[in-house]
Amino acid sequence: KSVLGLSRQTQTYVEDVDINAALDDALRILHNQFKESEVIVEKDYEENLPRVNGNFANLGQVFMNIIKNAHQALPGGKGTISLKTRYSKETSSVTIECHDTGKGIPVEVMKDIFKPFFTTKEVGSGTGLGLYISHEIIKKHEGLISVNSKPGRGTTFTIDIPAKARTS
């Protein structure tokens, strides 16, 4: 349903999005899934981050997908998920990083993670659409999403989205 909706979107509702608020909203929604596990969520948000032109709900879906994947990568639900936001004057973009201390992504899998229907999860527990949809949403926001992973040491997803021009 999400893929169909994404492919049919021509005009999406656009607003000024506070990335820090969108991340916190995703964390609130995922709270019940985390409360039974021993996960530590570290937040390192830059204050007074410029807004981005975008869709709050779509960006929230991206953040939920990435944070949920980070949680699922933690062995036995134990570990740390670090969320960091920054503004880059050089690129005039907002950067969001989600790092986990999980099992990492094997090198041979890395090239396929943004492809539709690709999953490493057991049959019945993943559609292989979360990262694909996230990639497409970020592309619609004229941004970039990338991944860096070291097997056994964790994974970092980095998202860069153009910031709205500051008016001061």
C-alpha positions in Angstrom: 0.0 0.0 0.0 2.8 2.4 0.9 4.7 1.6 -2.4 1.6 2.3 -4.4 0.9 5.5 -2.5 4.5 6.6 -3.0 4.5 5.8 -6.7 1.2 7.8 -7.2 2.3 10.8 -5.3 2.6 13.8 -7.6 1.8 16.6 -5.2 2.6 16.0 -1.5 1.7 18.3 1.3 4.8 20.4 2.1 5.4 22.3 5.3 8.2 23.6 7.4 9.5 20.5 9.3 11.4 20.6 12.6 13.6 17.5 12.2 14.3 17.2 16.0 10.5 17.2 16.6 10.0 14.6 13.9 12.7 12.3 15.4 11.1 12.7 18.9 7.7 11.9 17.4 9.1 8.7 15.9 10.6 7.7 19.2 7.3 8.3 21.0 5.5 6.0 18.5 8.2 3.3 18.9 8.3 3.6 22.7 6.1 0.6 23.4 8.4 -1.6 21.3 11.5 -0.4 23.2 10.2 -0.5 26.8 10.7 -4.3 27.2 14.3 -4.2 25.9 17.5 -2.9 27.4 18.0 -0.2 24.7 19.6 3.1 25.5 18.6 6.0 23.2 21.1 8.8 23.1 20.0 12.1 21.6 22.5 14.7 20.4 20.3 17.3 18.7 21.6 20.6 17.5 19.5 23.4 18.9 18.0 26.0 16.6 18.2 23.6 13.6 16.8 25.3 10.5 13.6 23.7 9.2 13.4 21.7 6.0 10.7 21.9 3.4 9.0 18.6 3.5 6.3 16.3 4.8 6.4 15.7 8.5 4.5 12.3 8.3 6.7 11.0 5.5 9.9 12.0 7.2 8.5 10.5 10.4 8.0 7.2 8.6 11.7 7.3 7.4 12.9 7.9 11.0 10.6 5.1 12.4 11.9 2.7 9.8 15.6 3.5 10.5 15.2 3.5 14.3 13.2 0.3 14.3 15.8 -1.4 12.1 18.5 -0.2 14.5 16.6 -1.7 17.4 16.1 -5.0 15.6 19.9 -5.1 14.9 20.7 -5.0 18.7 21.5 -8.5 20.0 18.7 -9.4 22.4 17.5 -5.8 22.2 20.5 -4.7 24.3 22.6 -1.8 23.1 22.6 1.8 22.2 20.9 3.8 19.5 22.4 7.3 19.0 20.5 10.0 17.2 22.3 13.1 16.1 21.3 16.2 14.1 23.5 18.9 12.7 23.3 21.8 10.2 26.0 22.2 7.6 26.6 25.8 6.4 28.8 24.4 3.6 26.0 22.3 2.1 23.1 24.2 3.5 21.6 20.9 4.7 20.4 19.3 7.8 22.1 16.0 8.6 20.5 13.2 10.7 22.5 10.3 11.9 21.2 7.1 13.5 23.9 4.8 14.8 23.4 1.5 16.6 25.8 -0.8 18.4 24.2 -3.8 16.8 25.5 -6.7 14.7 26.2 -4.6 11.6 25.4 -5.3 7.9 27.5 -7.8 6.0 29.4 -6.3 3.1 27.7 -8.6 0.5 24.2 -7.3 1.7 25.1 -3.6 1.7 24.5 -3.1 -2.1 21.0 -4.4 -1.9 19.5 -2.8 1.2 17.6 0.0 -0.6 16.2 -2.4 -3.2 12.4 -3.1 -3.0 11.5 -6.4 -1.3 15.1 -7.1 -0.2 15.2 -8.3 3.4 17.5 -10.3 5.7 14.7 -10.9 8.1 13.0 -14.3 8.5 10.0 -15.1 6.3 6.9 -13.4 7.8 8.8 -10.7 9.8 9.8 -8.2 7.1 8.6 -7.1 3.8 11.8 -5.6 2.5 10.1 -2.3 1.8 11.1 -0.1 4.8 14.5 1.0 3.5 13.3 1.2 -0.1 10.4 3.5 0.9 12.7 5.5 3.1 15.1 6.0 0.2 12.3 7.1 -2.1 10.9 9.6 0.5 14.3 11.1 1.1 14.8 11.3 -2.7 11.5 13.2 -3.0 12.8 15.6 -0.4 15.9 16.2 -2.6 18.0 14.6 0.0 20.4 11.7 0.3 20.4 8.6 2.5 23.6 6.5 3.0 24.8 3.7 5.3 28.1 2.8 6.8 28.4 -0.5 8.7 31.1 -2.6 10.3 30.0 -6.2 10.9 30.0 -6.8 14.7 30.4 -3.1 15.5 27.2 -1.4 14.4 25.6 0.6 11.6 25.1 4.3 10.9 22.5 5.7 8.6 23.1 9.2 7.5 20.4 11.4 5.9 21.1 14.9 4.4 18.1 17.1 3.5 18.4 20.6 2.1 17.6 23.2 4.8 15.2 26.1 4.3 17.0 29.4 3.8 17.4 31.0 7.2 15.6 34.3 7.5 17.2 36.4 10.3 
